[in-house]
Amino acid sequence: MLNEILEYHETPKNDDFVAGVMKRVRRQQRVRRLILTATTMVGAAFGASGVLMLSDSVGRLITEANVLPASITLVGIAVFMTWLFRDEVVASG
């Protein structure tokens, strides 16, 4: 939706200045996509390693302790994450 709003609806003049500007805009968009992809991959790697490090501790907590506090904690984390990322879900449609 945002791309449709920001889209330039008129055909620009076909001269060197416009072609140069459009080339720089496309290059900047590619760089932004590359940066977003790279940071997403790094974040996913850190997230996966964090889950692997915490899974053993959470597994021990569930087996050794009462299941109720652990399940309440996990539900609380899920509710917090849902609250935190609700704008992302609404914005992406």
C-alpha positions in Angstrom: 0.0 0.0 0.0 2.8 2.4 0.9 4.6 1.8 -2.4 1.4 2.6 -4.3 1.0 5.9 -2.4 4.7 6.9 -2.9 4.7 5.8 -6.5 5.4 8.5 -9.1 2.4 8.4 -11.4 3.7 10.5 -14.2 6.2 9.4 -16.7 9.4 11.4 -16.2 11.2 13.1 -19.0 13.7 10.8 -20.8 16.9 12.8 -20.2 20.3 12.1 -18.7 19.5 13.8 -15.4 16.4 11.7 -14.7 18.1 8.5 -15.8 21.0 9.2 -13.4 18.7 10.0 -10.5 16.6 6.8 -11.1 19.8 4.8 -11.3 21.0 6.1 -8.0 17.5 5.5 -6.4 17.6 1.8 -7.6 21.1 1.4 -6.3 20.1 2.8 -2.9 17.1 0.5 -2.8 19.3 -2.5 -3.5 21.8 -1.5 -0.8 18.9 -1.1 1.7 17.5 -4.6 0.8 21.0 -6.1 1.2 21.5 -4.4 4.6 18.1 -5.6 5.7 18.7 -9.1 4.5 22.2 -9.3 6.2 20.9 -7.9 9.5 18.0 -10.3 9.4 20.3 -13.3 8.8 22.6 -12.2 11.7 19.6 -11.7 14.0 18.2 -15.1 13.1 21.6 -16.7 13.8 21.8 -15.0 17.2 18.2 -16.0 17.9 18.7 -19.6 17.0 21.9 -19.8 19.1 20.0 -18.2 22.0 17.2 -20.7 21.8 19.7 -23.6 21.7 21.5 -22.2 24.8 18.3 -21.7 26.7 16.5 -24.8 25.7 18.6 -27.0 27.9 18.0 -24.8 30.9 14.3 -24.6 30.2 14.1 -28.3 29.8 15.9 -28.9 33.1 13.6 -26.4 34.8 10.5 -28.1 33.5 11.6 -31.6 34.6 13.1 -30.7 37.9 10.7 -28.0 39.1 7.0 -27.6 39.2 5.5 -27.3 35.7 3.2 -24.5 36.6 5.7 -21.7 37.1 7.6 -22.6 33.9 4.4 -22.7 31.8 3.2 -19.4 33.3 6.5 -17.9 32.4 6.4 -19.2 28.8 2.8 -18.0 28.4 3.9 -14.6 29.8 6.7 -14.4 27.3 4.4 -15.3 24.4 1.9 -12.6 25.5 4.7 -10.0 25.8 6.0 -10.8 22.4 2.5 -10.6 20.9 2.0 -7.2 22.6 5.4 -6.0 21.4 5.0 -7.0 17.8 1.3 -6.2 17.3 2.2 -3.1 15.3 4.2 -5.2 12.9 1.3 -7.5 12.3 -1.1 -4.7 11.7 1.3 -2.8 9.4 2.0 -5.9 7.2 -1.7 -6.5 6.7 
